[in-house]
């Protein structure tokens, strides 16, 4: 069987359990698949989605304090939705872009499987609290950038893993702190799940950094300068402070990049202690 075609088939699945199970199965048997240069025909209505959750604009999705069980359920559901979207993003990176090295496809298939595991951990936690995935509305911010970069693998590597997904490296410690401050058993369990996710997400962002720089080198582009061009071209968001500098360094960001992400156009005036 051919890997990219099969990744597209899994991406098209709308049943949550099937998508998770078949993503894990695809990764487990990756060595038995060939990888073709020809890109499959894109179907309509990607990705496959379940009927629930209802999808709203980002501004319409309610935010609640993790200090209450109801607030924690909404928060963990939102993170589970991000992880479900991340499965789709990784599968899309596998099937959509031709002419990449074999390692690229295997890297993104591994990411898809790990995102499926993250989603399963969060869903199991939600179920233990009397909820399930789909019980609360969600938004599609990650997939919107996926659509914007559908024709450019360089932009995809720049603006999905190393921009949008990297925001999770910054946000997760803050969420964990709020959860642990409650002292509630379910909140502490959720914080532990997020610790596992954070550790593996550093690796996912590192893969995005690797392939972004590989593509820049292939195309004769300055990786740091071209990133600012792509951010402006596709209207990608700037990260919200504080940045998780340690995690971003482990994921492969340079000091110049971290300064730009922190200070923007004023990066040249940053303190020497940065």
C-alpha angles and dihedrals in degrees: 000000000000118000102214094048090048091049089054091051091053091046089056093056114111098188109094096212093048093049093051094044096046093045090056091045092050092053092046091055099036093120091065094057128089120222116225128201093218112094116227119243110269113242124215124266102026129214112040107239135184119244089251142084100055109234118229137171113279092250091054097056110102120237121208135185116262087222090090130054090239091051092049091051091054091046095049091045090055091052091046088054090052089052092048089052089048090059088056093045093053094046089049090053088054100051103031106058122063131196098038124132118270090250090062092059093044091048093054093044089055089050090051091053093048091049088052089053091049091051091049092052092052094044092051089051092050090050091051087059095049098263137097140201108284096035094107133040119262140188135235104224096133094050092050090064089045089059093046091055098039093117100043124058091190092057090045093055091045099047108030110042100021096038114026099025091042088062086070089062088060098041101043099070090050091051091047091052092053092047094050092047090065092061090211116144094232091049092051090049090051091050090054091052089052090052090059091046093048092052093053095040089062086062092049093053089046089056090052090050091049095052093041091056092042090055092046090052091047091051097041095246130144102242097209096045095043092052091065089051092053093046091055095041094053098031093238117182124253114237118261115239142281097059119206092236096178094053093044091051090051088050090057106261114151124229089250091054093047091051091051092047090050102040104019114199089357092062091114088063095051120131115270089236093067 
